[in-house]
């Protein structure tokens, strides 16, 4: 009974994504690669490759390797400020990627046109109702609303507030996926009942058996509580830095020093604003790699959402998805 209701509420989402469960995997740099992405898609969810700072050549290889591991649909997340965005879109088109997720700001019109022309379904992040409506006018195919409880780069508003602000106004017109702080099926059920067609979850998948994250990185997640996942601080108001949520460590202080260094270069005319922001992005990519791949969880960036407190053990992707679906179905059944 509960699972029937779950399938009914997720129908638009599963139809849109082409999978069994409308649970998208959040795109986490260095973590959301071929192994985890293919495992999530093979288990009935929807894996998403995190392109991040990859070159077109690296993305080409990553997509090919993912396709070698799954025949199920998966998507690719691209960052709008990437200097080679057009080339990355071309790589996705070459491989026939069916879903492209644009993140990191309002997507340029040229990128939207290029993706739409490729035949891929375009998804974008809407951090406010006004932006959701703007994206809809730009003909995006689906929206992701992600609250500040999420890990990595985030906006300033909580998931519950965003859902209340956006879902009643757009959910009937366009598929909407909710993200940020979702760690249990009961929350999935609640957002589906509010009008979402599915959810996006990242943090819960970091400690999957199929995740290539270093054992130290996984141990940090399993030991952490929600309050350990803190926001980075913006040091200089002239330097727009998208806040990042990660487990508190020495890296938190190092990032403050890096901001001061880059702000000084801006003052001295050594950097343009766009280059300054790119340097910040490259800094995060390097700090995240140190933690995820090398296992340096002290001076690397351990990006994690506040749902990290619900990550209790390392387990297979299939078990995580099954547990989330069973919890959501039970919650729906209890409400009749």
C-alpha positions in Angstrom: 0.0 0.0 0.0 2.7 2.5 1.1 4.9 1.6 -1.9 2.1 2.0 -4.3 1.5 5.5 -3.0 5.2 6.2 -3.2 5.3 5.1 -6.8 2.3 7.2 -7.6 3.8 10.4 -6.0 7.1 9.7 -7.7 5.6 8.9 -11.1 6.4 12.2 -12.8 9.9 12.1 -11.4 10.7 8.5 -12.4 9.2 9.2 -15.9 11.3 12.3 -16.3 14.6 10.6 -15.1 13.9 7.1 -16.6 14.6 5.2 -13.4 12.7 3.2 -10.8 13.1 5.6 -7.8 13.0 9.4 -8.2 16.1 9.8 -6.0 18.8 11.7 -7.7 22.4 11.6 -6.4 23.8 14.9 -5.6 26.9 15.7 -7.7 29.9 15.7 -5.3 33.3 16.5 -6.8 35.7 13.5 -6.6 33.0 11.3 -5.1 30.3 11.3 -7.8 32.4 9.4 -10.4 32.0 6.3 -12.5 31.8 3.8 -9.6 29.2 5.5 -7.4 27.2 6.9 -10.3 26.8 3.6 -12.1 26.0 1.8 -8.8 23.2 4.3 -8.0 21.7 4.0 -11.5 22.0 0.2 -11.4 20.2 0.1 -8.1 17.2 2.0 -9.4 18.2 5.6 -8.5 19.6 8.2 -10.8 23.4 8.8 -10.7 24.9 12.1 -11.6 28.5 12.7 -12.6 30.1 15.7 -10.9 32.1 17.4 -13.7 33.4 20.1 -11.4 36.7 21.5 -12.7 37.2 18.5 -15.2 38.6 19.3 -18.6 36.5 18.2 -21.6 38.9 15.3 -22.1 38.5 14.1 -18.5 34.7 14.3 -18.7 34.8 12.4 -22.0 36.6 9.5 -20.3 34.4 9.7 -17.2 31.2 9.4 -19.2 32.6 6.6 -21.3 33.7 4.6 -18.2 30.3 5.2 -16.6 28.5 3.9 -19.7 30.7 0.8 -19.6 29.4 0.1 -16.1 25.7 0.8 -16.5 23.1 0.7 -19.3 20.7 2.7 -17.1 20.2 6.5 -17.4 22.5 8.9 -15.6 23.1 12.6 -15.7 26.1 15.0 -15.7 26.3 18.1 -13.5 28.1 21.1 -15.1 29.2 24.3 -13.4 28.0 27.4 -15.2 31.2 29.4 -14.5 33.5 26.7 -16.1 35.6 28.4 -18.8 35.0 25.5 -21.2 31.2 25.1 -20.5 30.4 24.9 -24.3 33.0 22.2 -24.9 31.7 20.2 -21.9 28.2 20.4 -23.3 29.5 19.1 -26.6 31.1 16.1 -24.8 27.7 15.3 -23.2 26.0 15.6 -26.6 28.6 13.3 -28.2 27.8 10.6 -25.6 24.0 11.1 -25.8 23.8 12.1 -22.1 20.0 12.4 -21.5 20.1 14.8 -18.6 22.3 17.8 -17.9 22.2 19.6 -14.5 23.5 23.2 -14.5 24.7 24.5 -11.2 26.6 27.5 -9.8 24.4 30.4 -10.9 21.9 31.3 -13.5 22.9 29.5 -16.7 23.8 31.6 -19.8 21.3 31.6 -22.6 23.8 30.1 -25.0 24.3 27.1 -22.7 20.6 26.5 -22.4 20.2 26.7 -26.2 23.1 24.3 -26.8 21.7 21.8 -24.3 18.1 22.0 -25.6 19.4 21.6 -29.2 21.2 18.4 -28.2 18.0 16.8 -27.1 19.0 16.4 -23.5 16.7 17.3 -20.6 18.0 20.4 -18.8 17.8 20.7 -15.0 18.8 23.8 -13.1 19.0 25.0 -9.4 16.4 27.5 -8.2 17.4 29.2 -4.9 14.4 31.5 -4.9 10.9 31.7 -6.4 11.8 34.6 -8.7 14.7 32.6 -10.1 12.5 29.5 -10.5 10.1 31.5 -12.6 13.0 33.0 -14.7 14.4 29.5 -15.3 10.9 28.3 -16.4 10.7 31.2 -18.9 14.1 30.0 -20.2 12.6 26.6 -20.9 14.5 24.5 -18.5 12.9 21.0 -18.1 13.1 20.6 -14.4 14.2 22.4 -11.2 16.2 21.4 -8.2 15.6 23.5 -5.1 18.4 23.0 -2.6 18.5 24.3 0.9 21.4 25.5 3.0 21.4 22.2 5.0 23.2 20.6 2.0 26.9 20.0 1.8 29.4 21.8 -0.6 28.3 25.1 -2.2 25.0 26.3 -0.9 22.5 29.1 -0.8 21.3 31.1 2.2 17.7 29.6 2.7 16.7 26.4 4.4 15.1 23.5 2.4 11.8 23.6 4.3 11.4 27.4 3.6 12.4 27.0 -0.1 9.9 24.1 -0.5 7.1 26.2 0.9 8.0 29.2 -1.1 8.4 27.5 -4.5 6.5 24.2 -4.7 2.9 25.6 -4.4 3.6 28.0 -7.3 5.5 25.9 -9.8 5.1 22.2 -9.0 2.1 21.7 -11.3 3.9 23.3 -14.3 7.4 21.7 -14.1 9.0 18.8 -12.2 10.7 19.9 -9.0 13.3 17.9 -7.0 14.0 18.9 -3.4 17.5 18.7 -1.9 19.4 19.7 1.2 19.5 17.9 4.5 17.4 14.8 3.4 18.7 11.7 5.2 15.5 9.6 5.8 12.5 8.5 3.8 10.0 10.3 6.0 11.4 13.6 4.7 11.1 12.3 1.1 7.5 11.4 1.7 6.8 14.9 3.1 8.3 16.7 0.1 6.5 14.4 -2.3 3.2 15.2 -0.6 4.0 18.9 -1.0 4.3 18.5 -4.7 7.9 17.5 -5.4 8.4 14.7 -8.0 11.5 13.4 -6.3 14.6 14.4 -4.2 18.3 14.8 -4.6 20.5 13.3 -1.9 24.3 13.5 -1.6 25.6 13.0 1.9 23.9 9.6 2.5 25.8 8.1 -0.5 29.3 9.2 0.5 29.8 6.1 2.7 28.4 3.6 0.2 30.6 0.6 -0.4 30.8 1.7 -4.0 32.1 5.2 -3.1 35.8 5.7 -3.8 36.1 8.2 -1.0 39.1 7.5 1.2 38.5 5.4 4.4 39.5 8.5 6.5 36.9 10.6 4.7 34.2 8.0 5.4 35.2 7.6 9.0 34.9 11.4 9.5 31.3 11.2 8.1 30.3 8.2 10.4 31.7 10.0 13.5 30.2 13.4 12.7 26.9 14.9 14.0 24.8 17.6 12.2 26.4 20.4 14.2 29.9 19.5 12.9 28.9 20.4 9.3 29.5 24.2 9.4 29.5 27.0 6.9 32.6 28.8 5.5 32.9 32.5 6.4 33.1 35.2 3.8 36.0 37.5 4.9 35.7 40.3 2.3 32.3 41.6 1.1 33.9 42.7 -2.2 34.8 39.1 -3.0 31.6 37.2 -3.6 32.2 33.7 -2.2 29.5 31.1 -2.3 29.4 29.6 1.2 30.5 26.0 1.5 29.3 23.5 4.2 31.9 21.1 5.4 33.0 19.4 8.6 35.0 21.8 10.8 38.8 21.3 10.7 42.0 23.2 10.1 40.9 23.8 6.5 38.2 26.2 7.8 40.9 28.6 9.0 43.1 28.1 5.9 40.2 29.1 3.6 39.9 32.4 5.5 43.6 33.1 4.9 43.2 32.2 1.2 40.3 34.7 0.9 42.5 37.5 2.4 45.3 36.6 -0.1 43.0 36.8 -3.1 41.3 40.0 -1.8 44.8 41.5 -1.6 45.5 40.6 -5.2 42.2 42.2 -6.2 43.2 45.4 -4.4 46.6 45.4 -6.2 45.0 45.0 -9.6 46.8 41.6 -10.0 43.4 39.8 -10.5 40.1 40.5 -12.2 36.9 39.5 -10.3 36.1 36.6 -12.6 39.7 35.2 -12.2 39.5 35.7 -8.4 36.3 33.6 -8.2 37.9 30.9 -10.4 40.8 30.8 -8.1 38.5 30.2 -5.1 36.8 27.3 -7.1 40.2 25.8 -7.9 41.2 26.1 -4.3 38.1 24.2 -3.1 38.6 21.5 -5.8 42.2 21.0 -4.5 41.2 21.0 -0.9 38.4 18.6 -1.5 40.6 16.2 -3.5 43.1 16.1 -0.6 40.3 14.9 1.7 38.3 12.6 -0.6 41.2 10.9 -2.5 44.3 11.4 -0.2 42.4 11.0 3.1 43.8 14.2 4.6 40.7 15.1 6.7 42.6 17.7 8.7 43.9 20.2 6.0 41.5 19.0 3.2 37.9 20.0 2.8 35.4 17.4 4.2 32.3 18.8 2.5 29.2 17.3 4.1 25.5 18.2 4.6 23.8 18.4 7.9 22.3 15.0 7.3 25.8 13.6 8.0 24.6 12.7 11.5 22.3 10.1 9.8 25.2 8.3 8.2 26.0 5.5 10.6 27.9 2.9 8.6 29.4 1.9 5.3 26.8 -0.1 3.3 25.9 -0.9 -0.3 24.1 1.7 -2.5 21.2 -0.7 -3.0 20.6 -1.0 0.8 20.6 2.8 1.2 18.0 3.2 -1.6 15.9 0.4 -0.2 15.9 1.8 3.3 14.9 5.3 2.0 12.1 3.9 -0.1 10.8 1.7 2.8 10.9 4.6 5.2 9.0 6.8 2.8 6.4 4.1 2.0 5.9 3.4 5.7 5.4 7.2 6.4 2.8 7.4 3.6 1.0 4.3 4.7 0.7 5.6 8.3 -1.1 8.7 7.0 -3.6 6.5 5.2 
